[in-house]
Amino acid sequence: MPLNKLKVFIISILPCFALHVSEAIAQDLTKLSRYDQATYRAITLWSNNNEQLNNELSDQIKSSGLPQDDSSLGLIFKHVIWEGFNGDKVVENWFSRPSRLIETNDWDVLKSLDAELYAGVRSYFIYSSSAKNDGHEQQATPAIEKLRRLKSEMLEASNSRAVALVSAWLGNEFQSKSHIDALVEFKYSFNYLNVEKKDSFKAMLTQREIAAYIANILIELQLYSEALQYADYILSIVPVSERYSVDYIASVQALTQLGRFSEALAKSELAVELATEQDDTDNLIVALILNLSVYTHFMTEAEVDKIRGLAGRIAVVVETSTSSSSSPMIEAYIQTALTLIEALDGNDPVRFSEEVDTLTEKYETWSAQHPSPTDINLRLYQNLQRIYEVKGNYKKAYQFATKYRSLKLDRNQLISSSNTNLGNDFLSKEIEITELRNIKINREKDQLTNQANFLKSILFGGLAIILGFTTLWYRRRHNIAKALADVDSLTGAYTRRAINSWLTFISPEQVNCAVLLDVDHFKKINDNYGHNLGDEVLKTLSQIIIKRIRKIDRLCRYGGEEFLLVIQATDISEASAIINVIRKEVEGIEYWGEQEVPFNVSFSAGIVTFKSTDKIESVLERADHLLYEAKRTGRAKTLTE
């Protein structure tokens, strides 16, 4: 074809080509919107107690076309769902686990279509993927480094809202590691985020939540005046009828610390009133605790009956709440109030000593199950100092004040040393310098106004931080936080704490089976083939078991290479059949790892029946005895009662 004719031909088809590309992009954007909304709603709204809603969410996933889509967009959102549901078998009803990992070019497809959504989805994916990994309280996590790289990527793209989305998640990661770093990220993101949520990963974190996070940190830093500004901003943007009790926490705490007790009391009582009208027991518990904390700040003998009544009311409400009945936090708060009352008007030293011992036990239980146990221990020392002050035992009060200062100093030094490895990009560094100057100025100002009470620890001091996790109430329908405490990071099985809590909800009438399984010769596997292959054995065994059991059953990693499987409404013969199927599948695997190392794996098991009213220690002791006999008599077998 002559050159001129070729030019004419190319020019003639350009409009058609451009139209085709435009239509393709429009279709991708429409598909992207469906996937974004369906995935977001499934992850954030799914509830084990609402079958009608779950069916609706399931239908939305299926009708979105996502299960059949193997494109880059389909792969990304399938992975997001698998991570968001933490191995819940409900996902298998929609589609199988993606056969490959997300690659850079897959993310590039999403970024080219919507940079903000890319920032939101990838930030959440990083957060949810790493949330299951156990980590030390004050150490940098891989998620922080990944989020920082993502933030730099968005900075280079000059997309302020996308940067803000990543900064919000980054601040979330920093909260237990560095107050200043978290404050820098939250303050940067605050002005760019949506005021309210939408069904999109672009609005998963909003101004409402970020303002609460900022206020909580400022309270911890004793910057009560500035904290009150952010706390009151939350109340200004949320209509009264739509507020939760956690919306009032920071405001009430700041007002209390500033000595404005009447205002604090009025707001806490409004929170109780709203929660009562909403008929939400969990919400009411938080409101009552908040109200109780205000009274104990300016406690006199006149308030004893009021405090006793509030503590009693909390206990009654807890009994009617299915989700909070076993909460160690609630138990610790109730016991704190009771111990303080005993300190004020009790005359029996033996009873007072017993109350203090019980209080310490409650806090130790709470601390053992909390992602930041140091914070809980600090509150215990503060509360014991206050209790002994009320009792008039100033020597003891001084001892706990010393313990508090020593532990806080140790924690701050640990944070400081760990932060040397965290690094900062140039923008964050400049903001941090400014923040530090402002903090110094504002702290001096607040200390002048509170000098009289500065050294006096207050009951429930720092409630906003202790209840910091309840700011997740804004994401109360989300399943993200559950992974931090309830799921073992390696295997995807439940933790021992989670299984103990779950057992209390099984019907007391039905007969169930408890199975203790232990991988045979696991130490030899680690010694001969390395810990990576040992980890793969545990993960594979866990995945096979989870695949074979029902949604009403639970698998728990009980320790090392030992698992506890609870099979509901099942007799010994049925449980044995399930274990035999699992055993055949595990023993049938001939090669392990990417190098396909040849060896076989077996496990031993002990099965017992029980009812939820039985003492769990006794049930496990019986199962453990059978497991030991199976090991002693040759392994690779199951023994039953």
Secondary structure by P-SEA (a helix, b strand, c coil): ccaaaaaaaaaaaaaaaaaaaaaaaaaaaaaaaaaaaaaaaaacccccccaaaaaaaaaaaaaccccccccaaaaaaaaaaaaaaccccccccccccccccccaaaaaaaaaacaaaaaaaaaaaaaaaacccccccccccaaaaaaaaaaaaaaaaccaaaaaaaaaaaaaaaccccaaaaaaaaaaacccccccccccccccccaaaaaaaaaaaaaaacaaaaaaaaaaaaaaaccccccccccaaaaaaaaaaacaaaaaaaaaaaaaaaaaaaccaaaaaaaaaaaaaaaaacccccaaaaaaaaaaaaaaaaaacccccccaaaaaaaaaaaaaaaaaccccaaaaaaaaaaaaaaaaaaaaacccaaaaaaaaaaaaaaaaaaacaaaaaaaaaaaaaaaaaaaaaaaaaaaccccccaaaaaaaaaaaaaaaaaaaaaaaaccccccccccccccccccccccccccccccccccccccccccccccaaaaaaaaaaccccbbbbbbbbbbcaaaaaaaaccaaaaaaaaaaaaaaaaaaccccbbbbcccccbbbbbbccccaaaaaaaaaaaaaaaaacccccccccccccccccccccccccccaaaaaaaaaaaaaaaaaacccccccc
